[in-house]
Every structure is written in C-alpha cells, then in structure tokens.
C-alpha cells in the first residue's frame, strides 16, 4: 500500500489523562454516524497463480488497513475519515488475489467537542465502522471469483 497521507501524531486512548477521557466520552456520546461509503475498489485474480499456489500449498494471505485522511470542521459539525483496506494472497513472490478498497466514514459531531478528541474518535471508531463492509466485500469477491480466501477476522480495538 502507498504510504499514509496522515502525518500528524498517532492518537491513542492509552495516553489520555482523566479530563481527556471525559472529553473523549463526550465526543462518543454526542456523535452520530452519517454514512459509510465505498469510494474506490480494485480486484485482481490471477487464476493460474492462485491454483498453482493452492496445489502446492504455498498461498500466503495478508490483510491490512490504514488511515488515509481525517478531518473535523467544527463550524459544519462534520467529521470524516478515509480508510484503505487490502487483502492479498501470494504464491511466492507472485500475487494471486488482491482486493483494495477505500471507504469514507462521516459523522455529525457537535462543534463544542475538543478537536483532538474528535480526531481520535474518528480514527478509532471510523476504522471499526467500515471494516465489516470490507470483510463482507472480501467474502463476496472470493465467492464471485470462486477462490477460497479465508474469512477475515473480527477487529479488536
């Protein structure tokens, strides 16, 4: 995957003080999911590579996702994140199956919330919100291409 476009500090609940935890809870309680949209998707299946890898048991599977963009506009009560997900099946160095999908997740967020806490919320909750859509898409594409991609795991926080 290309390098992350989000360059600022990694936000984490682990490093919050009590006041920040309360601010995060306020964002969580008062924000409403507006939409989750698939905005880009590419799927490629090289059947000879896939079946050769399946035959000799050399297929290796990987899945990953990364934050591509996040934004909060207090004046518009608008919070947005973009996540890109990828699943890849390789036989040796050759790609057998690859699915890349990019999702936009948007929330209505009250303008009186702390910006840093809103961005943390968007980053963490947006990731969990769009992953089931990607997980479903992987299963659907696996079925459509008649390849046996493993069922993706459930995300933990």
N, CA, C and O of each residue as an XYZ file, in Angstrom:
628
protein
N       0.829     -1.175      0.000
C       0.000      0.000      0.000
C       0.875      1.240      0.000
O       1.981      1.224      0.541
N       0.389      2.308     -0.600
C       1.153      3.558     -0.548
C       1.294      4.045      0.891
O       0.552      3.625      1.779
N       2.250      4.927      1.101
C       2.470      5.468      2.438
C       1.255      6.242      2.910
O       0.486      6.780      2.113
N       1.101      6.284      4.215
C       0.000      7.031      4.821
C       0.096      8.501      4.454
O       1.187      9.063      4.366
N      -1.048      9.108      4.243
C      -1.090     10.536      3.974
C      -1.315     11.329      5.254
O      -1.194     12.554      5.256
N      -1.639     10.643      6.338
C      -1.837     11.309      7.624
C      -0.497     11.292      8.338
O       0.023     10.225      8.666
N       0.063     12.468      8.579
C       1.415     12.542      9.110
C       1.503     13.012     10.551
O       2.572     12.946     11.158
N       0.391     13.487     11.109
C       0.483     14.017     12.460
C       0.539     12.882     13.481
O       0.515     11.705     13.122
N       0.613     13.250     14.734
C       0.817     12.287     15.797
C      -0.262     11.207     15.829
O      -1.428     11.460     15.526
N       0.155     10.003     16.202
C      -0.777      8.895     16.384
C      -1.529      9.140     17.685
O      -0.930      9.341     18.742
N      -2.838      9.119     17.586
C      -3.664      9.381     18.757
C      -4.009      8.056     19.423
O      -4.311      7.077     18.741
N      -3.966      8.021     20.744
C      -4.202      6.775     21.464
C      -4.915      7.031     22.787
O      -4.571      7.948     23.533
N      -5.914      6.200     23.058
C      -6.634      6.299     24.328
C      -5.742      5.975     25.520
O      -5.998      6.436     26.633
N      -4.709      5.192     25.296
C      -3.837      4.756     26.387
C      -3.126      5.922     27.074
O      -2.763      5.823     28.246
N      -2.931      7.009     26.362
C      -2.141      8.118     26.889
C      -2.973      9.312     27.346
O      -2.448     10.415     27.500
N      -4.253      9.096     27.559
C      -5.124     10.197     27.971
C      -5.182     10.329     29.490
O      -5.154      9.335     30.215
N      -5.261     11.567     29.954
C      -5.495     11.787     31.382
C      -7.005     11.732     31.629
O      -7.781     11.595     30.683
N      -7.420     11.838     32.882
C      -8.841     11.702     33.234
C      -9.712     12.742     32.534
O     -10.812     12.421     32.083
N      -9.242     13.965     32.439
C     -10.017     15.019     31.781
C     -10.205     14.707     30.293
O     -11.292     14.890     29.746
N      -9.141     14.237     29.650
C      -9.231     13.893     28.232
C     -10.151     12.696     27.997
O     -10.859     12.638     26.992
N     -10.138     11.749     28.923
C     -11.039     10.600     28.815
C     -12.482     11.076     28.830
O     -13.306     10.602     28.048
N     -12.787     12.012     29.717
C     -14.145     12.557     29.775
C     -14.505     13.301     28.489
O     -15.640     13.217     28.019
N     -13.543     14.028     27.924
C     -13.790     14.728     26.654
C     -14.042     13.722     25.526
O     -14.902     13.940     24.673
N     -13.286     12.619     25.530
C     -13.474     11.576     24.523
C     -14.860     10.946     24.662
O     -15.540     10.702     23.665
N     -15.267     10.689     25.892
C     -16.604     10.119     26.139
C     -17.698     11.052     25.630
O     -18.705     10.604     25.080
N     -17.490     12.355     25.818
C     -18.468     13.338     25.330
C     -18.597     13.241     23.811
O     -19.708     13.250     23.282
N     -17.475     13.151     23.115
C     -17.497     13.012     21.654
C     -18.232     11.727     21.267
O     -19.072     11.725     20.367
N     -17.909     10.656     21.948
C     -18.507      9.361     21.648
C     -20.022      9.372     21.849
O     -20.767      8.837     21.027
N     -20.470      9.981     22.938
C     -21.908     10.020     23.237
C     -22.685     10.943     22.293
O     -23.853     10.690     21.999
N     -22.047     11.994     21.827
C     -22.792     13.013     21.086
C     -22.624     12.942     19.565
O     -23.277     13.696     18.843
N     -21.779     12.070     19.076
C     -21.563     11.954     17.630
C     -22.509     10.928     17.024
O     -22.842      9.925     17.655
N     -22.938     11.190     15.795
C     -23.835     10.283     15.087
C     -23.266      9.930     13.725
O     -22.840     10.798     12.963
N     -23.268      8.642     13.440
C     -22.809      8.174     12.144
C     -23.715      8.728     11.054
O     -24.936      8.588     11.122
N     -23.119      9.353     10.057
C     -23.880      9.888      8.939
C     -23.899      8.884      7.788
O     -24.964      8.539      7.277
N     -22.708      8.414      7.379
C     -22.669      7.455      6.284
C     -21.335      6.741      6.218
O     -20.318      7.217      6.723
N     -21.370      5.582      5.577
C     -20.176      4.830      5.227
C     -20.286      4.568      3.733
O     -21.271      3.989      3.274
N     -19.281      4.990      2.970
C     -19.345      4.863      1.521
C     -18.078      4.221      0.979
O     -16.967      4.603      1.347
N     -18.256      3.243      0.102
C     -17.154      2.686     -0.667
C     -16.875      3.660     -1.804
O     -17.760      3.928     -2.616
N     -15.654      4.194     -1.874
C     -15.368      5.188     -2.909
C     -14.401      4.669     -3.975
O     -14.285      5.261     -5.049
N     -13.708      3.570     -3.683
C     -12.799      3.002     -4.673
C     -12.554      1.548     -4.331
O     -12.424      1.180     -3.164
N     -12.492      0.720     -5.375
C     -12.223     -0.693     -5.157
C     -11.596     -1.295     -6.405
O     -12.052     -1.060     -7.524
N     -10.545     -2.073     -6.194
C      -9.934     -2.815     -7.288
C      -9.773     -4.261     -6.856
O      -9.403     -4.553     -5.719
N     -10.059     -5.162     -7.793
C      -9.944     -6.596     -7.524
C      -9.202     -7.229     -8.682
O      -9.507     -6.978     -9.848
N      -8.224     -8.052     -8.346
C      -7.462     -8.743     -9.380
C      -7.241    -10.175     -8.923
O      -6.848    -10.434     -7.786
N      -7.502    -11.091     -9.833
C      -7.319    -12.511     -9.540
C      -6.555    -13.147    -10.693
O      -7.041    -13.182    -11.824
N      -5.383    -13.640    -10.409
C      -4.574    -14.372    -11.387
C      -4.797    -15.862    -11.130
O      -4.095    -16.478    -10.328
N      -5.786    -16.427    -11.823
C      -6.182    -17.811    -11.542
C      -5.052    -18.825    -11.683
O      -4.951    -19.704    -10.827
N      -4.191    -18.766    -12.706
C      -3.096    -19.754    -12.765
C      -2.197    -19.695    -11.525
O      -1.803    -20.730    -10.989
N      -1.877    -18.480    -11.077
C      -1.042    -18.323     -9.874
C      -1.786    -18.851     -8.655
O      -1.208    -19.557     -7.830
N      -3.068    -18.511     -8.541
C      -3.869    -18.968     -7.406
C      -3.916    -20.491     -7.343
O      -3.630    -21.079     -6.300
N      -4.279    -21.135     -8.459
C      -4.429    -22.594     -8.434
C      -3.100    -23.319     -8.258
O      -3.060    -24.383     -7.640
N      -2.019    -22.768     -8.786
C      -0.699    -23.358     -8.566
C      -0.330    -23.243     -7.078
O       0.171    -24.198     -6.484
N      -0.580    -22.077     -6.489
C      -0.297    -21.893     -5.068
C      -1.163    -22.775     -4.197
O      -0.708    -23.288     -3.174
N      -2.403    -22.954     -4.595
C      -3.303    -23.830     -3.839
C      -2.835    -25.285     -3.936
O      -2.848    -26.021     -2.949
N      -2.424    -25.683     -5.137
C      -1.980    -27.065     -5.376
C      -0.750    -27.409     -4.537
O      -0.681    -28.481     -3.935
N       0.218    -26.491     -4.502
C       1.442    -26.790     -3.742
C       1.428    -26.196     -2.333
O       2.455    -26.157     -1.656
N       0.238    -25.731     -1.895
C       0.044    -25.228     -0.526
C       0.990    -24.071     -0.178
O       1.479    -23.981      0.948
N       1.241    -23.190     -1.151
C       2.176    -22.083     -0.905
C       1.485    -20.730     -0.799
O       2.160    -19.704     -0.714
N       0.165    -20.705     -0.802
C      -0.541    -19.429     -0.701
C      -0.345    -18.821      0.687
O      -0.502    -19.492      1.707
N      -0.003    -17.549      0.696
C       0.108    -16.795      1.945
C      -0.862    -15.635      1.865
O      -0.931    -14.935      0.855
N      -1.616    -15.436      2.947
C      -2.653    -14.420      2.984
C      -2.262    -13.311      3.956
O      -1.682    -13.559      5.014
N      -2.593    -12.089      3.569
C      -2.387    -10.957      4.475
C      -3.553     -9.992      4.315
O      -4.187     -9.916      3.263
N      -3.815     -9.259      5.389
C      -4.858     -8.238      5.376
C      -4.345     -7.041      6.164
O      -3.661     -7.196      7.175
N      -4.679     -5.863      5.694
C      -4.244     -4.667      6.399
C      -5.101     -3.479      6.021
O      -5.786     -3.473      4.998
N      -5.041     -2.497      6.860
C      -5.782     -1.271      6.605
C      -5.020     -0.095      7.156
O      -4.255     -0.222      8.112
N      -5.236      1.044      6.547
C      -4.569      2.234      7.062
C      -5.428      3.471      6.855
O      -6.203      3.583      5.905
N      -5.253      4.378      7.777
C      -5.919      5.666      7.721
C      -5.277      6.489      6.614
O      -4.055      6.636      6.573
N      -6.097      7.024      5.720
C      -5.586      7.829      4.617
C      -5.851      9.322      4.824
O      -5.112     10.165      4.317
N      -6.914      9.642      5.575
C      -7.299     11.043      5.734
C      -8.237     11.151      6.918
O      -9.030     10.245      7.176
N      -8.148     12.258      7.639
C      -9.132     12.570      8.677
C      -9.306     14.073      8.729
O      -8.374     14.838      8.481
N     -10.527     14.478      9.058
C     -10.829     15.909      9.056
C     -12.003     16.178      9.980
O     -12.969     15.416     10.023
N     -11.903     17.278     10.719
C     -13.016     17.740     11.537
C     -13.194     19.221     11.286
O     -12.254     20.002     11.432
N     -14.403     19.605     10.908
C     -14.751     21.009     10.701
C     -15.811     21.378     11.719
O     -16.993     21.104     11.510
N     -15.395     22.011     12.848
C     -16.355     22.332     13.905
C     -17.502     23.222     13.428
O     -18.630     23.082     13.900
N     -17.229     24.116     12.519
C     -18.261     25.007     12.032
C     -19.367     24.286     11.276
O     -20.508     24.748     11.242
N     -19.034     23.178     10.684
C     -20.006     22.399      9.914
C     -20.486     21.158     10.680
O     -21.324     20.410     10.177
N     -19.961     20.936     11.888
C     -20.286     19.744     12.688
C     -20.029     18.484     11.873
O     -20.823     17.544     11.888
N     -18.908     18.485     11.164
C     -18.615     17.431     10.204
C     -17.282     16.767     10.525
O     -16.254     17.439     10.613
N     -17.298     15.454     10.700
C     -16.087     14.689     10.902
C     -15.998     13.576      9.869
O     -16.970     12.858      9.635
N     -14.828     13.436      9.251
C     -14.659     12.476      8.160
C     -13.327     11.743      8.312
O     -12.311     12.339      8.668
N     -13.355     10.443      8.036
C     -12.128      9.661      7.902
C     -12.213      8.846      6.623
O     -13.296      8.493      6.156
N     -11.040      8.556      6.070
C     -10.936      7.690      4.897
C      -9.967      6.570      5.257
O      -8.838      6.817      5.681
N     -10.429      5.339      5.082
C      -9.595      4.159      5.330
C      -9.437      3.360      4.057
O     -10.383      3.193      3.288
N      -8.223      2.867      3.843
C      -7.950      1.966      2.726
C      -7.610      0.597      3.305
O      -6.784      0.476      4.210
N      -8.263     -0.427      2.766
C      -8.069     -1.803      3.208
C      -7.529     -2.635      2.054
O      -7.809     -2.361      0.887
N      -6.751     -3.656      2.400
C      -6.208     -4.546      1.376
C      -6.161     -5.972      1.897
O      -5.783     -6.222      3.041
N      -6.554     -6.902      1.032
C      -6.323     -8.322      1.289
C      -5.506     -8.833      0.111
O      -5.742     -8.455     -1.037
N      -4.542     -9.697      0.413
C      -3.622    -10.170     -0.605
C      -3.331    -11.646     -0.376
O      -3.042    -12.075      0.740
N      -3.415    -12.413     -1.464
C      -2.994    -13.812     -1.450
C      -1.815    -13.919     -2.411
O      -1.915    -13.546     -3.580
N      -0.706    -14.431     -1.904
C       0.501    -14.556     -2.729
C       0.950    -16.011     -2.771
O       0.803    -16.760     -1.805
N       1.498    -16.383     -3.913
C       2.171    -17.672     -4.066
C       3.623    -17.325     -4.367
O       3.960    -16.939     -5.487
N       4.472    -17.464     -3.369
C       5.851    -16.998     -3.515
C       5.849    -15.484     -3.633
O       5.291    -14.790     -2.783
N       6.472    -14.975     -4.683
C       6.511    -13.532     -4.916
C       5.352    -13.045     -5.785
O       5.158    -11.841     -5.950
N       4.589    -13.980     -6.336
C       3.521    -13.626     -7.269
C       2.199    -13.382     -6.552
O       1.802    -14.142     -5.668
N       1.528    -12.308     -6.951
C       0.211    -12.009     -6.407
C      -0.832    -12.875     -7.103
O      -0.935    -12.885     -8.330
N      -1.598    -13.599     -6.300
C      -2.657    -14.447     -6.844
C      -4.005    -13.727     -6.804
O      -4.735    -13.703     -7.795
N      -4.320    -13.150     -5.665
C      -5.581    -12.430     -5.487
C      -5.285    -11.176     -4.681
O      -4.562    -11.209     -3.685
N      -5.866    -10.062     -5.138
C      -5.663     -8.796     -4.422
C      -6.940     -7.972     -4.501
O      -7.517     -7.795     -5.574
N      -7.372     -7.472     -3.345
C      -8.519     -6.581     -3.275
C      -8.112     -5.362     -2.459
O      -7.668     -5.485     -1.318
N      -8.267     -4.192     -3.052
C      -8.055     -2.909     -2.372
C      -9.369     -2.165     -2.363
O     -10.029     -2.051     -3.395
N      -9.752     -1.659     -1.210
C     -10.998     -0.900     -1.102
C     -10.790      0.290     -0.186
O     -10.103      0.207      0.832
N     -11.405      1.406     -0.577
C     -11.293      2.635      0.197
C     -12.696      3.098      0.586
O     -13.604      3.169     -0.242
N     -12.839      3.408      1.870
C     -14.130      3.817      2.427
C     -14.030      5.184      3.074
O     -13.018      5.528      3.685
N     -15.090      5.955      2.931
C     -15.247      7.218      3.653
C     -16.283      6.981      4.738
O     -17.350      6.423      4.484
N     -15.958      7.407      5.943
C     -16.885      7.318      7.073
C     -17.077      8.736      7.595
O     -16.107      9.428      7.905
N     -18.332      9.163      7.688
C     -18.575     10.520      8.178
C     -19.536     10.508      9.360
O     -20.442      9.680      9.451
N     -19.306     11.452     10.255
C     -20.092     11.603     11.471
C     -20.545     13.044     11.617
O     -19.850     13.973     11.206
N     -21.721     13.217     12.210
C     -22.146     14.526     12.703
C     -21.566     14.650     14.106
O     -21.843     13.821     14.973
N     -20.772     15.674     14.324
C     -20.098     15.880     15.598
C     -20.398     17.298     16.078
O     -20.166     18.258     15.344
N     -20.908     17.441     17.293
C     -21.177     18.797     17.800
C     -19.920     19.657     17.785
O     -18.816     19.166     18.020
N     -20.099     20.939     17.509
C     -18.950     21.830     17.377
C     -18.295     22.203     18.701
O     -17.230     22.821     18.707
N     -18.912     21.838     19.824
C     -18.305     22.182     21.112
C     -17.383     21.076     21.642
O     -16.947     21.137     22.791
N     -17.088     20.086     20.829
C     -16.198     18.989     21.242
C     -14.744     19.356     20.960
O     -14.447     20.088     20.015
N     -13.855     18.843     21.780
C     -12.426     19.065     21.632
C     -11.925     18.435     20.324
O     -12.163     17.255     20.066
N     -11.234     19.226     19.509
C     -10.800     18.770     18.186
C      -9.911     17.526     18.246
O     -10.094     16.596     17.461
N      -8.962     17.507     19.162
C      -8.057     16.352     19.261
C      -8.840     15.084     19.612
O      -8.558     14.010     19.080
N      -9.814     15.210     20.501
C     -10.623     14.048     20.883
C     -11.529     13.611     19.727
O     -11.765     12.418     19.535
N     -12.030     14.573     18.965
C     -12.854     14.231     17.796
C     -12.020     13.454     16.790
O     -12.473     12.436     16.267
N     -10.815     13.919     16.513
C      -9.957     13.225     15.551
C      -9.608     11.817     16.033
O      -9.551     10.881     15.235
N      -9.376     11.669     17.335
C      -9.103     10.344     17.890
C     -10.323      9.446     17.727
O     -10.203      8.288     17.326
N     -11.481      9.981     18.037
C     -12.732      9.230     17.875
C     -12.912      8.796     16.421
O     -13.182      7.628     16.143
N     -12.761      9.737     15.507
C     -12.945      9.424     14.089
C     -11.983      8.335     13.632
O     -12.363      7.416     12.906
N     -10.742      8.452     14.064
C      -9.726      7.481     13.658
C     -10.057      6.082     14.175
O      -9.982      5.109     13.425
N     -10.417      5.983     15.432
C     -10.630      4.670     16.033
C     -11.984      4.079     15.681
O     -12.069      2.907     15.312
N     -13.030      4.863     15.789
C     -14.371      4.349     15.546
C     -14.637      4.205     14.047
O     -15.325      3.277     13.623
N     -14.097      5.115     13.253
C     -14.255      5.008     11.804
C     -13.653      3.734     11.255
O     -14.219      3.117     10.352
N     -12.522      3.335     11.782
C     -11.856      2.088     11.374
C     -12.757      0.891     11.644
O     -12.947      0.032     10.783
N     -13.304      0.850     12.844
C     -14.167     -0.265     13.226
C     -15.483     -0.232     12.457
O     -16.062     -1.280     12.171
N     -15.960      0.970     12.120
C     -17.236      1.099     11.408
C     -17.157      0.578      9.976
O     -18.096     -0.065      9.509
N     -16.059      0.841      9.271
C     -16.007      0.447      7.859
C     -15.450     -0.957      7.628
O     -15.664     -1.525      6.557
N     -14.753     -1.522      8.590
C     -14.147     -2.842      8.404
C     -15.164     -3.935      8.068
O     -14.877     -4.750      7.191
N     -16.328     -4.004      8.707
C     -17.282     -5.068      8.324
C     -17.716     -4.986      6.862
O     -18.010     -6.009      6.243
N     -17.757     -3.783      6.312
C     -18.097     -3.632      4.894
C     -17.007     -4.254      4.023
O     -17.295     -4.933      3.037
N     -15.746     -4.011      4.404
C     -14.631     -4.612      3.668
C     -14.639     -6.130      3.846
O     -14.456     -6.875      2.884
N     -14.845     -6.569      5.053
C     -14.886     -8.010      5.348
C     -15.944     -8.704      4.485
O     -15.699     -9.779      3.938
N     -17.108     -8.086      4.371
C     -18.167     -8.613      3.524
C     -17.759     -8.606      2.053
O     -18.034     -9.556      1.321
N     -17.103     -7.530      1.628
C     -16.676     -7.442      0.234
C     -15.664     -8.532     -0.105
O     -15.711     -9.098     -1.198
N     -14.759     -8.830      0.806
C     -13.787     -9.904      0.585
C     -14.514    -11.233      0.404
O     -14.197    -11.996     -0.509
N     -15.472    -11.508      1.255
C     -16.235    -12.755      1.132
C     -16.988    -12.814     -0.193
O     -17.016    -13.854     -0.851
N     -17.593    -11.700     -0.580
C     -18.348    -11.650     -1.830
C     -17.435    -11.869     -3.036
O     -17.760    -12.659     -3.922
N     -16.307    -11.183     -3.076
C     -15.372    -11.332     -4.201
C     -14.768    -12.739     -4.239
O     -14.552    -13.293     -5.317
N     -14.502    -13.301     -3.092
C     -13.995    -14.670     -3.027
C     -14.994    -15.632     -3.667
O     -14.621    -16.509     -4.446
N     -16.254    -15.454     -3.329
C     -17.306    -16.301     -3.899
C     -17.440    -16.061     -5.397
O     -17.511    -17.012     -6.175
N     -17.475    -14.783     -5.809
C     -17.642    -14.459     -7.236
C     -16.504    -15.007     -8.090
O     -16.740    -15.457     -9.211
N     -15.274    -14.977     -7.577
C     -14.113    -15.444     -8.337
C     -13.877    -16.945     -8.160
O     -13.007    -17.530     -8.807
N     -14.664    -17.557     -7.274
C     -14.521    -18.985     -6.985
C     -13.118    -19.326     -6.471
O     -12.516    -20.328     -6.858
N     -12.626    -18.461     -5.592
C     -11.358    -18.710     -4.902
C     -11.656    -18.791     -3.412
O     -12.663    -18.259     -2.944
N     -10.808    -19.435     -2.693
C     -11.059    -19.664     -1.273
C     -10.200    -18.744     -0.408
O      -9.193    -19.162      0.163
N     -10.619    -17.498     -0.326
C      -9.966    -16.596      0.610
C     -10.498    -16.896      2.001
O     -11.687    -17.176      2.152
N      -9.655    -16.845      3.013
C     -10.148    -17.106      4.367
C     -11.115    -16.004      4.820
O     -11.018    -14.858      4.381
N     -12.031    -16.367      5.691
C     -12.920    -15.375      6.313
C     -12.033    -14.464      7.154
O     -11.242    -14.936      7.971
N     -12.170    -13.168      6.951
C     -11.326    -12.237      7.698
C     -11.716    -12.229      9.180
O     -12.881    -12.436      9.520
N     -10.755    -11.996     10.040
C     -11.052    -11.963     11.474
C     -11.861    -10.735     11.855
O     -11.909     -9.751     11.116
N     -12.483    -10.806     12.997
C     -13.174     -9.651     13.566
C     -12.117     -8.742     14.156
O     -11.148     -9.220     14.747
N     -12.287     -7.447     14.007
C     -11.322     -6.490     14.569
C     -11.479     -6.387     16.074
O     -12.585     -6.456     16.610
N     -10.369     -6.223     16.731
C     -10.406     -5.832     18.144
C      -9.902     -4.400     18.206
O      -9.293     -3.912     17.254
N     -10.152     -3.730     19.313
C      -9.794     -2.308     19.394
C      -8.322     -2.068     19.358
O      -7.882     -0.919     19.418
